[in-house]
């Protein structure tokens, strides 16, 4: 129909990105993107503690002038206070023990990266508390 041809004419001017495909959650690029998503989350929350990834449920990658990572990630509260720790310390931050302060969010992230420019940006994220 009309809509189809309109969509095609738009796409002619932009490069058509490939469709997303699943990649290993152990992939180095995925791990970097997941951390970047976590940084974005930490910058937005007014939580006293830093959160870090506790599980990577799903990872997809798409070619879009670089790589776009589409991620499903669980972020859990650590014992590291934001005021005292930099994001670089995140790897050494332990998770909260069982108890009132323990909390996990389930997040959908999209992280766009052009590794050759050392460019990385979290373009989308939505997190909700997981039960």
C-alpha positions as CSV (number, residue, x, y, z in Angstrom):
1,X,0.0,0.0,0.0
2,X,0.9,3.7,0.2
3,X,2.5,3.3,3.6
4,X,4.9,0.7,2.4
5,X,6.3,2.8,-0.4
6,X,6.6,5.8,1.9
7,X,8.6,3.8,4.3
8,X,10.9,2.5,1.6
9,X,11.5,6.0,0.2
10,X,12.6,7.2,3.6
11,X,14.9,4.2,4.1
12,X,16.6,4.9,0.8
13,X,18.2,8.0,2.2
14,X,19.4,6.4,5.5
15,X,21.4,3.2,5.5
16,X,19.1,0.4,6.4
17,X,20.5,-1.1,9.6
18,X,20.6,-4.9,10.0
19,X,18.2,-6.5,12.3
20,X,19.2,-7.3,15.8
21,X,20.7,-10.7,16.5
22,X,21.4,-12.6,19.7
23,X,24.9,-12.6,21.0
24,X,26.6,-14.2,24.0
25,X,26.1,-12.4,27.3
26,X,29.8,-13.0,27.9
27,X,30.8,-10.9,24.9
28,X,33.2,-8.1,25.8
29,X,31.2,-5.5,24.0
30,X,28.1,-6.6,25.8
31,X,29.7,-6.4,29.2
32,X,31.0,-2.9,28.5
33,X,27.5,-1.8,27.3
34,X,25.9,-3.3,30.3
35,X,28.2,-1.3,32.6
36,X,27.5,1.8,30.7
37,X,23.7,1.2,31.2
38,X,24.3,0.7,34.9
39,X,26.2,4.0,35.1
40,X,23.3,5.7,33.4
41,X,20.9,4.1,35.9
42,X,23.1,5.2,38.8
43,X,23.2,8.7,37.5
44,X,19.4,8.9,37.4
45,X,18.5,7.4,40.7
46,X,18.5,9.2,44.0
47,X,19.4,6.0,45.8
48,X,22.2,6.3,48.4
49,X,23.8,3.2,47.0
50,X,25.3,2.2,43.6
51,X,23.6,-0.6,41.7
52,X,25.5,-3.0,39.5
53,X,24.5,-5.8,37.1
54,X,23.6,-9.0,38.8
55,X,22.4,-10.9,35.7
56,X,22.3,-10.4,31.9
57,X,19.1,-12.0,30.8
58,X,19.4,-11.3,27.1
59,X,21.7,-9.5,24.7
60,X,21.2,-8.5,21.1
61,X,23.4,-6.5,18.8
62,X,22.5,-4.5,15.8
63,X,24.7,-2.8,13.2
64,X,23.8,0.9,13.2
65,X,26.7,3.1,12.3
66,X,28.5,1.2,15.0
67,X,26.8,-1.3,17.3
68,X,23.6,-1.0,19.1
69,X,23.3,-3.3,22.1
70,X,19.7,-4.2,23.1
71,X,20.0,-5.7,26.6
72,X,17.8,-7.1,29.4
73,X,19.7,-6.8,32.6
74,X,19.1,-7.2,36.3
75,X,20.7,-4.5,38.5
76,X,21.0,-5.1,42.2
77,X,21.9,-2.7,45.0
78,X,25.5,-2.9,46.3
79,X,26.9,-1.9,49.7
80,X,28.9,1.0,48.1
81,X,27.6,4.4,48.9
82,X,27.4,6.7,45.9
83,X,29.0,9.6,47.8
84,X,32.1,7.6,48.6
85,X,32.6,5.5,45.5
86,X,33.3,6.3,41.9
87,X,31.7,4.2,39.1
88,X,35.1,2.7,38.5
89,X,34.9,1.0,41.9
90,X,31.7,-0.8,40.8
91,X,33.5,-4.1,40.1
92,X,34.7,-4.3,43.7
93,X,31.3,-3.4,45.2
94,X,29.6,-6.3,46.9
95,X,25.9,-6.9,46.6
96,X,23.7,-6.1,49.6
97,X,23.2,-9.2,51.8
98,X,19.7,-10.6,52.2
99,X,17.6,-8.1,54.1
100,X,15.7,-4.8,53.8
101,X,18.3,-3.1,51.6
102,X,18.5,-5.8,49.1
103,X,16.8,-4.7,45.8
104,X,16.9,-5.6,42.2
105,X,15.6,-3.8,39.1
106,X,14.9,-5.5,35.8
107,X,16.0,-3.2,33.0
108,X,15.8,-2.8,29.3
109,X,18.8,-0.9,27.9
110,X,19.8,0.2,24.5
111,X,23.4,1.3,24.3
112,X,24.9,2.7,21.1
113,X,28.7,2.4,20.6
114,X,31.3,3.3,18.0
115,X,34.3,1.6,19.5
116,X,36.8,3.3,17.0
117,X,35.7,6.7,18.3
118,X,35.6,5.4,21.9
119,X,32.0,6.6,21.8
120,X,29.3,5.0,24.0
121,X,25.9,6.3,24.8
122,X,22.9,4.8,26.6
123,X,20.1,5.8,24.3
124,X,17.2,4.2,26.1
125,X,16.6,2.6,29.5
126,X,13.6,1.6,31.5
127,X,13.9,-0.2,34.8
128,X,11.2,-1.6,37.1
129,X,11.6,-3.3,40.5
130,X,11.6,-7.0,40.2
131,X,9.7,-9.0,42.7
